[in-house]
Amino acid sequence: MMRRNLLALAAALLGGACTFSSPDAGGGGGADDDGTGGTGGPGTNPADADGDGIGAGDNCPMVANKDQADRDGDEVGDACDSCPMVENSPKMTMGFDGPIQRDHDGDGRGDECDLCPHLASATPDADPDGDGIGTPCDPEPTSKNPPAYWNGFYDAPDEGWQTPAKGGSKADWQLVRRPDGALGWRQSAMDVSQRHQLLLSGSKQEAFVQTSMIVDEVAGPGGLTTLRSATVSYGFGLNSFGDDVYYSCGVRRDASSSASDIVLAVQIDDQNATGLVNADSWGGGVVGAPLAVTARADRTQQGESALRCGGSDGATSREPTLGVNRSPAGQVGLRVFGMRVWFDYVFIVEPRPAT
């Protein structure tokens, strides 16, 4: 599966697609051996498809569970609950006729109890430091971090997300379901006059951010610069002149030369800060190629940061680094300039501050 292979590689960069398939349509079973279609066997009674003797109101209508056990009280029986010990009530979701228990990576553990909801794993993830973040997605697996922020982009951006004054409009970010069923946020107002940036409310002292994106289209030459990019933005804040200053990590293409990079930069408004850019040449695809991105900013001492930026398309990986004389603190979000881009999710951890 495209997403699982891709996001497994994103986990390797530590050292981030909502692909849905429709629920079973029902039925099963059929006639008895004598062909009479008698009663009592699984699937022989349309009101009791699983044959457990419970018709209307069965909390697992397709899995036999006569005891109707539901330890977390979410009205989904333990026998078919993707989080039997954690409440994860089914929610209405684009592309489904009825509410579903959301399981972004499709590994059988619902998002509410999956310690790495964006990284599929055959067994539950280890969590030696007990912070609720699984080892494959924990930037500090032996130090307890604050709770992670997870958004599988099942719903349109809510009030917790905002655009800066010089970062376009929130209306430019839309919930979109791709042909393969994957849900995510697409920034659709492709232009070369300004960036389109979406920021999560609240500041992080340091930041570790993972996402997965697909670039659908790149604008041609024109505008003040030929550079086009799709990135994570982090450490966002204002300087003394009122400029937006932040770190940027992701994919960049020159519309004139078609050269591409995995780029790590300090941005001032829509421009790269002079000398504060580190890019690794990117020979992998840009348009239509799923790209996992991992961005990290750590405080090395007061007012200084060590930055890392990882990108992988499942075959090729790059990880430029950069040291800057600027604090890592600030908001985290997504940024697009001169591209039309679909984002699958965002997973944010705030590493423990350096001492």
N, C-alpha and C positions, 0 to 999 in steps of 0.2 A: 504494500500500500504506500503511495507516494508520501503521505504525511508522516507515517511512522518511520520510514527510512530517513526522511529529512530531519525530523525532530530528534531522532537518536543521535545524529551527527551534531545537532545543536548542543546536546548534553556533553559531548566530547570537548566542546569549546570551553567548558568550565575550568578545566585543569591545571524552540520553539516551532492541521486544518480541521475545522468542524465538518468532517465528512459524515453525513448521516445516511443510513439506509432505513427505509420505511419499516415500521413495526410489522410483525407477522400479521397477515390479513385475517387469520383465524382458521376455524375448521379443523383439519386433521381428521384422524379416525376414519369412519365410514361404516359399512355394514358388518354384522357379525359373520362368522364363518359360514353360517347356513344361508347367508344372503338375505335374511329377513329384516336386517336393520333393527335388531332388538335393542333393549335398554341396558344401561349399567356399564358399558365400556367407554373408554375415553373417546370423546368426539362424537358419540352416537346421539347425544342430546344437545341440540343447538344452544340451549340455555346453560349447559354445563360442559363446555368444550374440553376441559381437562379431566373430566370424569371423577372429580373428588366429592361429588354429592352436593356441591354448592352452586347454585345458579346465579341469579341476579345479586349483585353486591359482592361477588367473589373478588378478594383483593389481589389474587393472582389468577386471572381467568384462563391463562394458557399453561399454568404450571400447577399440578396437583398439590394442594396444601390444605387438607381438611381441617387442620388446627387453626388456620387463619392468623398465625402468629405475626405480630407487627410491633417489634420491640421499640422502634423509634417513633411510632405513631404518625407516620406520614401517609397512611392509607394505602401503602404498597406492602404486600406481605413479604416476610423475610425470604421466602423461597424464590422470589423474583426481583428483590430489591437490590439495586446496584450499590447501595450503602445501607445494609440492614441495621447498623448501629448508629447511623447519623441521619437525621431528618433531611431528606432531599425530595420534596414533593414534586410531582410532575408539573412541568410548566408548558404553556403554549409556546410553540416555536415555529418559525417560518418553515414551510415545507412539510409540516405534519398536520394531519387531520385532527389530532387530539393532543393533549398534554403528554410530554415525555420526561423521563428522568435524564438529565443531560450528562453525557459522557464524551467529552471532547476528543480524547485520543482513542476511544473505542476499545479500551482494554478490559472492559467489564466492571471497572470501578468508577462510580459516578464522580463528578467533579468535586462534590462536597467532602468526599472521603479519600480522594486520590491525592497523595502528597506531591505528585508532579502531574497535574491534570493535563499537561500538554505533551507529555512524554510517555508513550505506551510502554508497559512492562508486563511480563507474564506473571510476575508475583508482586505482592505489595512492596513498595519501596522502603528501604531501611531509613531510619531516622535516629542515629546515635545520640544527637544532641537534644532531641525531644522538642524541637521548635515547630513541628508540624510541616517542615519542608523536607522532602525526600532527598537522599544523598545525590541522585543524578541531577537535580536542579538546585542544589544548595551551594551557594558560593563559598560557604564556610561550614562544612558538614560536621565539624567538631566543636563549633561555637554557636551558642543559641542566639538566633537572630529574631527581630520582631516578626510578627506574622506577615506572610507574603500577601501581595495584592494579585488577584487573578481575575481576568475578564476574558471569557471565551467569545466575545462579540456575537452573542446570540440575539441581542437587542440593540436598537439604535443608541448612540451616545446619550447618556442621561445628564442630569444636572451636575454630576461630579466631574464632567469634562467641559473644558472651555477653550476658546481661542484667544490668543493674545491680540492686542490692538492692531498689530501689523502682521497678523498671521492668517488672514482670510476669514471665512465665515464657517460657523459650526454646521450650517446647512449644506456645506460642501461634502460633509462626511455622511454617508448613507449606508444602511444595512443592506447587503447584497448577498444573494444566494447564487453561487456559481453552478454551472451545468452539472458538476459532479455531486451537488448537494451541500457543499461546504458553505458555511455562513461566515461573514466577516464584514469589516468596514472598508468601504471604498471611498477614496478621495477622488472625486470625478471632475472637479473644476480645473482641468489642465490648462495652465497658462505659464507664461514666462515673465510675468510682471512682478510676482511676489511668491513667497512661500505660502503653503497651506499647512498650518500647524495646530495640533490638538493636544492639550495639556491636561493631565490629571490634577485635580485640586490637591493642595498640600505639598509641602517641601520635604525632600529626603536629604539627610545629612550626607549620605553616600548612596550610590545606586548600582544595582545589578538588574539588567533588563533583558528579557528575551521576547522575540516576536518572530513571526514568519510572514512573508509578503510575496505577492506576485505583481510584477510590473506589467500592466496591460498595454501601455502605450507611452512612447517618449516623444516630446515635442521636437520639431526640427529646429535648425538654426534660426536665430532671431533673439531679440531682447538685449539686455545689457550684458548678459553672459551666455555662453553656449553650454555651460555645465548644467546638467539635470541630475536630480538625486531623490532617493527615497531612503529615509533614515529613522532611527530612534533618536529623539532629542532628550537630553538629560542634563541636570545641573542648571536648568533654565532660571534666569533672573535678569534684573536691570542693572546696568552700570550707572555711574554718576552722571552720565550724559543722557540717560533715558533710553539707551540702546538695549535691545534684547541681546543677551549674551548667553550662550549655552554650548554644550558639547553635542556633536552630531556623529552618528555611527551607522553606516549602511552602504548602499551601492550608489555609484556615481557614473554618469556617462557624459562624454563630450559630444554634443550633437554635430559638431563639425568633423571631428576625426573618427568618431565612433569608438574611441578608446574608453575602456571601462575600468573602474577601480573599486575595491573595498576601501572606503575612506573613513578616516577618523580626523575630526577637525574641531576647532573652536570657531563658532559662528558669531558674527556681530550682525544683527538683523538678518539680511539675506546673503551676506558675503562671508567667505572664509577669512578668518583673521590672518593677516600676513605672517608667514613663518610658523603658524600653529596648525599645520596640516601634515598628516602622515598617511600615505595611500599605498596599497599593494595592488599591482596590476591584476586585473580580473579578466581571465580569458573565458570564463564560463558565460552562459547565456544571461541576458538581462530581461528581455521581454518574454513573458510566459513561463519563465523558469522559477519555481518555488525557491525562495532564498530564506534560510534561517539566519537570524542576526542575534548576537549576544553582545551587549554593551555593558561596560563596567567602569565606575569611577571610584577610586579609593583615596582617602586623605593620607598623604605621606607625612606631612607635618602641617602646622597651622598655615592655612592659606595656599597649600600646594596639593596637586592631585596627580595620581598615576592613572592613566586611561588605557583601556583595552577595548578592541572592537573586533569581533569575530563574525565572519560570514561564510556560509556553506550552502551549496546547491545540491548536496548529496554525492558529488563526485570531486569537487574542488573546495578547498578551505583556505582562508586567509585570515590573519590576525595582526593588523598593525597596532602599534602601541605609541603612546605619547605622554610626556611629562610636561606639566604646565604649572605656572605660578598663579594658580587660581583655585579657590575652594571648590570641592565637588558638590556642595549643597545646592539644592534647587528643585524645581519641578521636573517631572518626567512626562514624555509624550511621544507623539509621532509627527514626522515632518515630511512634506513632499514639495518638490520644486520642479516644474516643467515635466511632470509625469502624471499618468493616471495609474493609481496603485491600489491594490486590495490587500488588507491586513487581516490575518487570521485570528490573532489573540495577542494579549500582552500579559507577561508574568514579571512581577517586580519584587525584588527583595532589597531591604536596606541592610547592608552589612554592618556589623558592629564597628563603631568609630575606632580609629587607631588610637592607641594610648601612648 
